[in-house]
Amino acid sequence: MNFWHPDLPSDMSEEEVDKFVNDYKSVSEFASTPVPPSMLVYVDDSGDGGFKFDSGSSSHLIMAAVVFKDLDQMSALKAAFERCRAATGHKAEFKFAKTKDRVKDSFFAEIEPVEFKARVIVINKNLIWARKYRQNASMLKNLAIHQLLDHGFGHIRDAKVFLDGQDTKAFGIPDSHYVMNSVKPGAIREVKFADSKSTIGVQLADMVAGAVNWRVRTHKHQVPKYFEILFPRMIQPEGTLWHFK
């Protein structure tokens, strides 16, 4: 056999060489196999970055990240979505602001057994006075994403992060490198801009953000029931509910 390796003794038999070659190939293939990320993180928001409160701007901006440390739980989430659709007849994307209350009731009941944590930042815009944020809605959303991902306190690490690709302009994010370079080293392995219509994790983040927004908003009547269902997932240290000031 015409095979040479610096660790291969010159007096090996043909059978020994064959075994060495097969072992070498197995190790090489194993080394080249992509290692999955340690966790999956899906991010979306509720509310807006505007400050025209007399013209319909929301009182709060909510940015939510749902964190899956067990990657197999995505299958459980998919099954929960399917059960909710079967029970309610809901066919569209799950977006909190556009989903009927009876569908919300079913949705939050069905996801109860799914294992994930929620890290949420709440920004009361009435407390934000910096001109750069009040004059640029995307800068405020950018700030919220940066603060949420950069303050993981070790609970977001080696993560693959999914952001709604339709919102990147609204978030003021030019590309994935911008996000990765704005957080602590080791927190994020990869950033992907996803289509929320086909990415159930982003839809879950939207539903979580919307539930928190309904609880804290002051420009409309507060509805706390969905927030109360989700709150145990926000308990520190793996979860968080951060009222940013």
C-alpha positions, 0 to 999 in steps of 0.5 A, a space after each residue: 500500500 502506498 501510504 506514508 505518515 511520520 508516525 508509521 513504523 517502517 517495519 509494519 505488516 500490510 495488515 497493520 498498515 491497513 488498520 493504521 490507515 482506517 484508524 487515521 481516516 476515522 480520526 480525521 473524519 471525526 475532527 472535521 465533523 462540525 460540532 453543534 453550538 452549545 445553545 440556540 437563542 432566538 430574539 425578537 421584540 415588541 413595541 416600537 422605538 418611537 417617542 411620539 407618544 401622542 401619535 401612537 408610540 408604545 410606552 415600552 420597548 421589549 426585547 426577548 431572547 428565548 434560550 434552548 440549551 437542549 437542542 432536542 427541545 426544538 422538536 418539542 417546540 415544533 410539536 407544541 406549535 402543531 398541537 396549537 394549530 390543530 386545536 385552533 385552526 390557526 394557520 398563519 405565523 404566530 405573532 402576538 399582536 396579530 393572534 386572537 386571544 383564544 389562540 394565545 390561550 392554546 399557544 401558551 398552554 401547549 408550550 408549557 412542557 417545552 424546556 427553554 429560558 427567557 431573557 428579557 429587557 424592558 425599556 420604559 421609553 418615558 425614562 429615556 432622555 438621550 437625544 440619540 435614542 429619542 431621534 433614532 428608533 433603530 438605535 434604541 432597538 440596537 441598544 436593547 439587543 446589545 444589552 440583552 446579548 452582552 449581559 448574559 453573565 455566562 448563561 449565553 455562551 457558544 450560542 447560535 443566535 437567530 434574528 428576524 431578517 425582516 427587522 435588521 434595518 429596524 434593529 440598526 444591524 448591518 450584518 452578523 459580524 456587527 452583532 458578534 463583535 459587540 458582545 463578549 468573546 465566546 458568547 456567540 458562535 454564529 448569527 443568522 438572519 432568519 425568516 420568522 415565518 419559517 423559524 418557530 424560535 423567532 415566533 416564540 420570542 415574539 410571543 414572549 416579548 408580546 406577553 411581557 409588553 401587555 404586562 408592563 405597558 402604560 399606553 393601554 390597558 395591562 393584561 398580565 395573564 400570559 406574563 404570569 405563565 411565562 415568568 418562571 422562565 425568567 427567573 435568574 440566573 438562567 433567565 432574566 427580566 431586566 428593567 433597563 434604566 
